[in-house]
């Protein structure tokens, strides 16, 4: 990917399953761990992919996308809601900054954000139910 000489790389696709989202997040994490300096934006679209827009930074994704009005991509979250969700997610990951990065990185990918994944999924489900 670095051979493309782009300033920032972006991988975005519609995820059909949570497993597809985790595979993309794992790719982003491994790429960041390899020491590559070129920023990567990694996100999945659609209902399954919504979570990637929130947890991507924890896996090395450089940025995410949110809407300021009508969503412009499937699964896109409004900026105000994204701010609220990311703030909550940061608090869950770093309550008082007691956890060091190595403690989180040493956990298997499938276990690292299991609780947060469930909580955020519940939050998104209730948001969809309330707005639909």
BAFI-3210 file (N, C-alpha, C; in Angstrom, 3 decimals, decimal comma, padded with zeros to 6 digits):
// residues 132
n [1|2|3|4|5|6|7|8|9|10|11|12|13|14|15|16|17|18|19|20|21|22|23|24|25|26|27|28|29|30|31|32|33|34|35|36|37|38|39|40|41|42|43|44|45|46|47|48|49|50|51|52|53|54|55|56|57|58|59|60|61|62|63|64|65|66|67|68|69|70|71|72|73|74|75|76|77|78|79|80|81|82|83|84|85|86|87|88|89|90|91|92|93|94|95|96|97|98|99|100|101|102|103|104|105|106|107|108|109|110|111|112|113|114|115|116|117|118|119|120|121|122|123|124|125|126|127|128|129|130|131|132]
n.u [000,813|002,006|003,522|001,912|002,154|000,383|-000,958|-002,679|-004,166|-007,199|-009,482|-012,557|-015,545|-018,644|-019,618|-020,717|-020,849|-020,000|-017,556|-016,226|-015,797|-014,075|-011,876|-010,952|-010,275|-008,254|-006,366|-005,742|-004,607|-002,364|-000,962|-000,356|001,269|003,425|004,969|004,647|004,439|002,604|-000,620|-003,665|-007,041|-009,499|-012,528|-015,782|-018,821|-022,446|-024,949|-023,647|-021,070|-020,997|-019,867|-017,128|-016,535|-016,356|-014,537|-012,265|-009,986|-008,739|-007,532|-005,705|-006,645|-006,635|-008,583|-012,130|-015,431|-018,227|-021,594|-022,960|-025,507|-027,857|-026,993|-024,232|-023,230|-023,789|-024,557|-023,322|-022,806|-024,356|-022,597|-022,868|-023,910|-021,818|-019,734|-020,710|-020,770|-018,048|-016,822|-017,901|-016,887|-014,114|-013,963|-014,696|-012,554|-010,375|-010,638|-009,763|-007,211|-005,789|-005,011|-002,387|-001,126|000,115|-001,079|-003,594|-002,987|-001,820|-003,875|-005,963|-007,395|-010,150|-011,041|-010,338|-012,004|-014,468|-016,514|-016,942|-017,748|-020,201|-021,636|-021,615|-022,934|-025,468|-026,170|-026,255|-028,313|-030,509|-030,593|-031,248|-033,757|-035,150|-035,067|-036,253]
n.v [-001,190|001,209|001,818|003,189|005,835|007,645|010,227|009,607|006,515|004,736|002,315|001,115|-000,617|-002,432|-004,173|-007,457|-009,086|-009,189|-010,387|-009,744|-007,036|-007,143|-008,382|-006,356|-004,413|-005,763|-005,929|-003,178|-002,744|-004,477|-003,356|-000,813|-001,596|-002,525|-000,391|001,297|004,485|005,886|007,215|005,388|005,032|003,074|001,597|000,149|-000,114|000,154|-001,448|-003,447|-002,479|-000,083|000,023|000,007|002,585|003,801|002,351|002,260|003,990|002,909|000,750|001,717|003,166|006,147|008,197|008,910|008,987|011,124|012,318|015,579|016,078|014,584|011,179|010,220|007,858|004,328|003,376|005,498|007,799|010,477|013,511|014,693|012,577|010,778|012,072|011,884|009,073|008,375|009,758|008,394|005,849|006,293|006,830|004,320|002,774|004,000|004,443|006,721|006,498|004,193|001,829|000,446|000,685|-001,709|-003,706|-003,898|-004,452|-006,967|-008,753|-011,180|-010,394|-010,969|-010,796|-008,344|-005,999|-006,933|-006,462|-003,701|-003,687|-005,036|-003,259|-000,861|-001,806|-002,337|000,269|001,444|-000,079|000,663|003,331|003,228|002,019|004,001|006,147|005,176]
n.w [000,000|000,655|-001,550|-003,258|-002,801|-001,683|000,415|002,525|003,224|002,547|003,547|002,945|003,242|002,867|005,606|006,244|008,412|011,927|012,230|009,851|010,278|012,495|011,289|009,575|011,485|012,785|010,721|010,475|013,004|012,960|010,857|011,875|014,019|012,629|012,100|009,946|008,567|007,075|007,186|007,813|007,063|008,258|007,875|008,196|006,390|006,619|008,756|010,361|010,233|011,607|014,176|013,673|013,022|015,412|017,036|015,543|015,868|018,082|017,035|015,295|013,148|011,355|011,185|011,303|009,855|010,020|009,840|009,129|008,809|006,879|006,431|004,416|003,665|004,021|007,312|008,488|011,130|012,857|013,554|016,131|017,659|017,242|018,585|021,236|021,557|021,103|023,189|025,403|024,829|025,045|027,758|028,787|027,921|029,107|032,038|034,222|033,251|034,022|032,821|030,970|027,570|026,694|028,191|027,060|024,361|024,486|024,735|023,098|019,910|019,670|022,270|023,247|023,003|023,727|025,741|025,408|022,756|022,931|024,600|023,059|020,799|021,872|022,524|019,964|018,855|020,433|019,791|017,072|017,275|018,646|016,864|014,607]
ca.u [000,000|002,868|004,052|000,984|002,610|-000,734|-000,744|-003,497|-004,859|-008,515|-010,161|-013,951|-016,418|-019,826|-019,435|-021,923|-020,816|-019,060|-016,244|-015,590|-015,350|-012,898|-010,744|-010,435|-009,627|-007,005|-005,450|-005,281|-003,732|-001,098|-000,270|000,209|002,337|004,573|005,771|004,380|004,101|001,525|-001,897|-004,681|-008,411|-010,114|-013,881|-016,771|-020,100|-023,628|-025,285|-022,583|-019,834|-021,076|-018,947|-015,764|-016,378|-016,065|-013,379|-011,144|-008,777|-008,086|-006,820|-004,736|-007,248|-006,249|-009,750|-013,422|-016,324|-019,552|-022,367|-023,442|-026,939|-028,200|-025,846|-023,800|-022,786|-024,528|-024,003|-022,683|-023,419|-024,350|-021,428|-023,183|-023,984|-020,460|-019,001|-021,198|-020,329|-016,589|-016,508|-018,206|-015,948|-012,828|-014,082|-014,681|-011,209|-009,370|-011,202|-008,684|-005,920|-005,094|-004,573|-001,340|-001,408|000,577|-002,053|-004,674|-002,463|-001,469|-005,076|-006,377|-008,293|-011,554|-011,381|-009,875|-013,080|-015,730|-017,494|-017,243|-018,488|-021,578|-022,266|-021,847|-023,969|-026,747|-026,441|-026,664|-029,615|-031,551|-030,657|-031,984|-035,133|-035,767|-035,185|-036,916]
ca.v [000,000|002,382|002,082|004,064|007,190|008,490|010,820|008,831|005,390|004,479|001,068|001,191|-001,574|-002,809|-005,423|-008,272|-009,722|-008,623|-010,991|-008,947|-005,798|-007,473|-008,633|-005,060|-003,769|-006,500|-005,460|-001,838|-002,883|-005,083|-002,379|000,206|-002,231|-002,767|000,827|002,076|005,845|006,415|007,032|004,527|005,123|001,760|001,559|-000,667|000,575|-000,640|-001,634|-004,196|-001,706|001,146|-000,055|000,306|004,039|004,229|001,683|002,265|004,642|001,997|-000,238|002,362|003,930|007,550|009,073|008,318|009,906|011,297|013,255|016,787|016,085|013,285|010,288|010,135|006,484|003,403|003,177|006,708|008,299|011,940|013,997|014,901|011,242|010,221|012,694|011,280|007,680|008,320|010,198|007,257|004,773|006,672|006,655|002,881|002,248|004,616|005,040|007,212|006,188|003,190|000,715|000,743|000,149|-003,089|-004,611|-004,074|-005,033|-008,366|-009,575|-011,572|-009,444|-011,286|-010,491|-007,018|-005,028|-007,668|-005,749|-002,425|-004,013|-005,326|-002,039|000,045|-002,405|-002,083|001,690|001,691|-000,711|001,471|004,570|002,914|001,760|005,273|007,068|004,529]
ca.w [000,000|000,728|-002,886|-003,958|-002,494|-001,261|001,735|003,459|002,601|003,117|003,210|003,391|002,549|003,638|006,349|006,382|009,732|012,894|011,950|008,798|010,919|013,306|010,388|009,146|012,626|012,997|009,669|010,852|014,175|012,538|010,017|012,766|014,791|011,748|012,053|008,740|008,978|006,243|007,877|007,219|007,555|008,074|008,414|007,500|006,230|006,900|010,171|011,031|010,238|012,417|015,311|013,227|012,994|016,781|017,639|014,605|016,375|019,027|016,241|014,426|012,066|011,488|011,310|010,985|009,170|010,593|009,021|009,801|008,532|006,299|006,222|003,016|003,443|004,884|008,646|008,989|012,355|012,934|014,282|017,551|018,253|017,211|019,695|022,477|021,612|021,262|024,550|026,269|024,530|025,639|029,217|029,077|027,680|029,966|033,256|035,065|032,604|034,832|031,981|030,003|026,239|026,508|028,798|026,092|023,128|024,663|024,714|021,746|019,266|019,919|023,659|023,631|023,145|023,764|026,555|024,766|021,533|023,325|025,092|021,942|019,950|022,539|022,375|018,573|018,638|021,054|019,012|015,849|017,664|019,026|015,735|013,475]
c.u [000,863|003,406|003,148|001,336|001,462|-000,413|-001,464|-004,178|-006,194|-009,035|-011,564|-014,773|-017,595|-019,575|-020,758|-022,011|-019,850|-017,654|-015,509|-015,068|-014,079|-011,673|-010,117|-009,715|-008,295|-005,960|-004,880|-004,302|-002,367|-000,287|000,380|001,393|003,588|005,462|005,586|003,894|002,945|000,177|-002,877|-006,021|-009,053|-011,502|-014,766|-018,078|-021,246|-023,844|-024,171|-021,324|-019,845|-020,064|-017,523|-015,491|-016,027|-014,794|-012,137|-009,866|-008,021|-007,262|-005,838|-005,318|-007,055|-007,429|-011,015|-014,265|-017,657|-020,281|-022,754|-024,948|-027,348|-026,924|-025,510|-023,257|-023,563|-023,828|-023,338|-023,502|-023,342|-023,211|-021,699|-023,248|-022,606|-019,629|-019,403|-020,693|-018,826|-016,159|-016,760|-017,233|-014,583|-012,859|-014,055|-013,278|-010,197|-009,993|-010,070|-007,302|-005,109|-004,500|-003,495|-001,654|-001,004|-000,392|-003,189|-004,167|-002,144|-002,682|-005,397|-007,416|-009,749|-011,987|-011,143|-011,003|-014,447|-016,810|-017,912|-018,070|-019,957|-022,300|-022,574|-022,916|-025,353|-027,148|-026,938|-028,035|-030,722|-031,702|-031,481|-033,458|-035,856|-035,988|-035,974|-038,360]
c.v [001,262|002,776|003,027|005,541|008,145|009,064|010,029|007,717|005,186|003,145|001,187|000,209|-001,892|-004,166|-006,157|-008,913|-008,970|-009,150|-010,204|-007,625|-006,067|-007,754|-007,330|-004,359|-004,451|-006,096|-004,089|-001,906|-003,440|-004,114|-001,309|-000,357|-002,460|-001,526|001,661|003,457|006,456|006,169|006,163|004,831|003,783|001,790|000,685|000,108|-000,382|-000,799|-002,354|-003,352|-000,469|001,155|000,320|001,802|004,571|003,612|001,741|002,875|003,754|000,934|000,397|003,097|005,414|008,478|008,272|009,368|009,931|012,316|014,488|016,946|014,700|012,465|010,220|008,756|005,576|003,208|004,408|007,275|009,827|012,385|014,192|013,557|010,588|010,778|012,046|009,849|007,563|008,754|009,066|006,105|005,063|006,490|005,184|002,314|002,764|005,244|005,454|006,921|005,150|002,053|001,168|000,113|-001,309|-004,091|-004,898|-004,811|-006,511|-009,294|-009,981|-010,594|-009,705|-010,930|-009,027|-006,025|-005,691|-006,907|-004,441|-002,644|-004,238|-004,059|-001,068|-000,492|-002,175|-000,619|002,021|001,097|000,137|002,791|004,338|002,702|003,072|006,179|006,482|004,518]
c.w [000,000|-000,644|-003,684|-003,770|-002,198|000,117|002,814|002,673|003,298|002,603|003,793|002,573|003,446|004,293|006,454|007,757|010,642|012,673|010,868|009,358|011,724|012,442|009,916|010,290|012,930|011,962|010,033|012,017|013,784|011,691|010,876|013,552|013,939|011,618|010,801|009,170|008,186|006,930|007,078|007,873|007,226|008,701|007,552|007,442|006,547|008,394|010,925|011,193|011,097|013,550|014,900|013,204|014,380|017,344|016,761|015,150|017,354|018,322|015,271|013,241|012,357|011,755|011,061|010,280|009,902|009,733|009,836|009,590|008,102|006,107|004,730|002,669|004,399|006,228|009,233|010,149|012,342|013,863|015,775|018,276|018,286|018,366|021,018|022,635|021,819|022,653|025,536|026,075|025,152|027,151|029,602|028,935|028,674|031,209|034,190|034,511|033,384|034,015|031,017|028,663|026,082|027,121|027,833|024,869|023,258|024,642|023,286|021,202|019,629|021,342|024,024|023,877|023,251|024,534|025,922|023,513|021,888|023,779|023,959|021,000|020,546|022,367|020,969|018,300|019,231|020,321|017,753|016,163|017,992|017,824|014,582|013,587]
res [x|x|x|x|x|x|x|x|x|x|x|x|x|x|x|x|x|x|x|x|x|x|x|x|x|x|x|x|x|x|x|x|x|x|x|x|x|x|x|x|x|x|x|x|x|x|x|x|x|x|x|x|x|x|x|x|x|x|x|x|x|x|x|x|x|x|x|x|x|x|x|x|x|x|x|x|x|x|x|x|x|x|x|x|x|x|x|x|x|x|x|x|x|x|x|x|x|x|x|x|x|x|x|x|x|x|x|x|x|x|x|x|x|x|x|x|x|x|x|x|x|x|x|x|x|x|x|x|x|x|x|x]
***
